[in-house]
Amino acid sequence: LPFDGKLDQTLDHTTQALRLYQEIFAAQPTSVEAKLDVSHGYEALGDIQGGANRTNLGRKKEAAESYRQSLALLPRLPPESPFAVRAARARAVMLAKLGDMRNKAGDLSGALANYQDSLLATNDLVRADPNNVRLRDIVSVVLNKIGFVYTVRRDTPHAIESYRQAIAVDEEILELDPNNDKARSGLMTSEKNLGDAYFYILVKIPEALASYRHAAELLEMQSRADPGNLVLRRNLAEVLTYVASCLYMSHQMDEARRQAQRGLVMAKELADRPGATQDQVYTYAYLAATIEPPELRHPAEVLPYATRAVKMSGESDMYSLHVLAQLYFQLDDCARVIQADKKALSLLPPVEPGKPEPVYQTTIENMLRNCHADPTAH
């Protein structure tokens, strides 16, 4: 249902399932399996509220609370328990998902701590069962999340090392099982994230282009195999615009324009669908606001999408607010830039002593300085 945009129906079914799990646990309070089922019910609820699902309702605070309840229910079981592995795996997954919620709220230290705890827990499971592909897939996912935090913190060596470790894990899985879609998706994510580190932090455009192209090739393959998968199309649209940016910076203008236009058309189709999610609307607004070549930017046409993304998030998503500010900046409306970006900054926690300012915080503050210095600046 989420992939078809039927989020309200998904939420209703998920809530009903959780109630059934709770009723069974109430009738069998000593049942470990019933307790684990309730935990899973809260996890599924958090996913659709605003958590792990790419297509979700954007209710991040509700999602974080559901994840906390899920984690609190997970028992620590002795190794001989038939449910020990299930409980330990669930704990590792929930730690990672709670890290995601902290990451989205700008709490990088809290997110990194959750991710590292998740990685430790998963590695323990892998040591006990080294041929378990599902567990190794979790390792790759968490390494990517750790790499992202390091990227935002400008700790490039640790970021690149995390991404390369994730790539190695997924390549090993694909050697054992060439048809493993999860490993292929993981490899795509790792290549895309590695491209981000090369592009935004190291400004090594040829290396970034190679990573982005590999990610795009993997997404093209998956999209052809599953043409109705909206998440794959959203990811492909995004990566195509990143390929376009690298080509633009390499002065390959015609190819850059073709890739950019293809990515924008794909993203707009998703944003225009009935029942489009906040993430789909935001993604189109973000890509259209930052697209390269810049001649393809049409801020007045994109502004309604950014406004809608902010509204759908309840004005609680700093990324949507900053995209709105970027479009106002392109329209020479510095008063609204200041209003939107000040709201975005208010959602960020204070920078920890001794830690560098996150990249996105610096970006927002630079735009605010430009507007304060010259309200007519473009």
Number of C-alpha atoms within 10 A of each C-alpha: 12 19 15 14 18 16 20 16 12 18 21 11 14 20 16 13 19 20 15 15 20 19 14 16 19 13 10 13 13 10 13 18 16 19 23 21 22 24 29 23 25 25 29 24 25 31 27 25 25 23 28 18 16 21 25 28 23 24 19 23 16 17 27 23 16 23 26 19 19 25 24 12 17 21 16 11 15 10 10 8 11 12 16 16 17 14 23 21 18 22 24 26 22 25 23 27 27 26 28 23 22 19 19 17 19 21 19 24 17 16 25 23 15 23 28 19 18 28 23 13 19 24 18 15 18 18 11 11 13 12 12 13 21 13 19 22 20 25 23 25 25 28 25 29 25 24 28 27 21 21 24 20 18 20 16 18 12 16 24 23 15 23 29 21 17 29 24 15 22 27 17 15 23 18 10 12 12 12 11 14 12 17 27 22 19 22 28 25 24 31 26 26 25 28 32 24 27 21 21 15 15 14 14 15 20 16 18 25 23 17 23 29 22 18 28 23 15 18 24 17 12 18 18 12 10 12 12 12 14 20 17 20 23 23 23 24 27 22 25 25 27 28 27 29 27 25 23 19 14 13 11 13 15 13 14 23 22 13 20 28 21 15 27 21 14 18 27 21 15 23 23 14 13 10 14 18 24 25 22 26 26 27 26 27 30 24 22 30 24 17 22 25 19 13 8 15 17 15 20 12 12 19 21 14 26 29 20 18 30 24 15 20 20 11 17 20 21 26 18 30 26 26 30 30 30 26 27 22 24 17 18 16 18 24 16 18 27 24 14 24 25 18 17 22 18 11 15 15 11 11 15 11 7 6 10 13 15 18 14 16 17 12 11 23 15 12 20 23 12 16 21 14 10 11 17 14 15 13
